[in-house]
Amino acid sequence: MLVDATLPVPASLMTLLAGLAPLFTAPSFRTFCGLACGFLAQTGKRTVCGMLAGAGPSRRWPHDRAHCFFARARWNPDDLGLAAAVSGL
C-alpha cells in the first residue's frame, strides 16, 4: 500500500484535471495530479524523477509511487490522450 499525501494543486489546474478523473482510480488520480504539477513546474528534463522534483512530492511520497503509476496503475494512456484531445487540453 502506498502512503498517500495530498499535494497542493492550484485550483485552476484542478479544474482542468478534474475532467480526466473518471479515467483513473481515486489513488491513481491523486498521483496523476501530483505528477502533472511536477511536469509543469519542472524546468529541466521532464522525466519521472524530474516530475517528482518539480512538484516536491519526493518529500511526501515514496519514490517508487511515480514509477508504479506508469508501470502498473489502472489507466489507459490512449483513453487519456483521446480525452485530452476532445476537451482541448
C-alpha positions as CSV (number, residue, x, y, z in Angstrom):
1,M,0.0,0.0,0.0
2,L,1.3,3.4,-0.9
3,V,1.4,6.2,1.6
4,D,-0.9,8.9,0.5
5,A,-0.1,12.5,1.0
6,T,-2.1,15.1,-0.8
7,L,-0.2,17.6,-2.8
8,P,-1.4,21.1,-3.3
9,V,-2.8,21.5,-6.8
10,P,-3.7,25.0,-8.0
11,A,-7.5,25.5,-8.4
12,S,-7.2,26.5,-12.0
13,L,-5.2,23.4,-12.8
14,M,-7.5,21.2,-10.8
15,T,-10.5,22.4,-12.8
16,L,-8.8,21.1,-16.0
17,L,-7.6,17.9,-14.5
18,A,-11.0,17.1,-12.8
19,G,-12.5,16.3,-16.2
20,L,-10.0,13.5,-16.5
21,A,-10.7,11.9,-13.1
22,P,-13.1,9.2,-14.5
23,L,-10.2,7.7,-16.4
24,F,-8.4,6.8,-13.2
25,T,-9.0,5.1,-9.9
26,A,-9.0,7.5,-7.0
27,P,-5.5,6.8,-5.8
28,S,-4.2,6.9,-9.4
29,F,-5.9,10.2,-10.0
30,R,-4.1,11.7,-6.9
31,T,-0.8,10.5,-8.2
32,F,-1.6,11.8,-11.7
33,C,-2.4,15.3,-10.3
34,G,0.9,15.4,-8.4
35,L,2.9,14.3,-11.4
36,A,1.0,16.8,-13.7
37,C,2.0,19.6,-11.3
38,G,5.6,18.4,-11.3
39,F,5.6,18.2,-15.1
40,L,4.5,21.8,-15.4
41,A,6.8,23.0,-12.6
42,Q,9.9,21.2,-13.8
43,T,12.3,23.5,-15.7
44,G,14.7,20.7,-16.6
45,K,14.1,17.3,-18.1
46,R,10.6,16.1,-17.8
47,T,11.4,12.6,-16.6
48,V,9.6,10.7,-13.8
49,C,12.3,11.8,-11.4
50,G,12.1,15.3,-12.8
51,M,8.3,15.4,-12.2
52,L,8.9,14.3,-8.6
53,A,11.5,17.1,-8.1
54,G,9.3,19.7,-9.8
55,A,6.3,19.3,-7.5
56,G,8.2,18.3,-4.5
57,P,6.3,15.1,-3.7
58,S,9.6,13.3,-3.2
59,R,9.4,14.6,0.4
60,R,5.9,13.2,0.8
61,W,5.8,10.1,-1.4
62,P,7.9,7.0,-1.7
63,H,10.0,7.4,-4.9
64,D,8.6,4.3,-6.5
65,R,5.0,5.6,-6.4
66,A,5.5,7.6,-9.5
67,H,7.2,4.7,-11.3
68,C,4.4,2.3,-10.3
69,F,1.9,4.8,-11.7
70,F,3.4,4.4,-15.2
71,A,4.1,0.7,-14.8
72,R,1.2,-0.8,-13.0
73,A,-1.6,1.7,-12.2
74,R,-5.0,1.1,-13.8
75,W,-5.3,3.7,-16.5
76,N,-5.1,3.7,-20.3
77,P,-2.8,6.3,-22.0
78,D,-4.8,6.1,-25.2
79,D,-8.0,7.0,-23.3
80,L,-6.2,9.9,-21.6
81,G,-4.9,11.2,-24.9
82,L,-8.3,11.0,-26.5
83,A,-10.0,12.7,-23.6
84,A,-7.4,15.5,-23.6
85,A,-7.8,16.0,-27.4
86,V,-11.6,16.1,-27.1
87,S,-11.6,18.5,-24.2
88,G,-9.0,20.8,-25.8
89,L,-6.3,20.4,-23.2
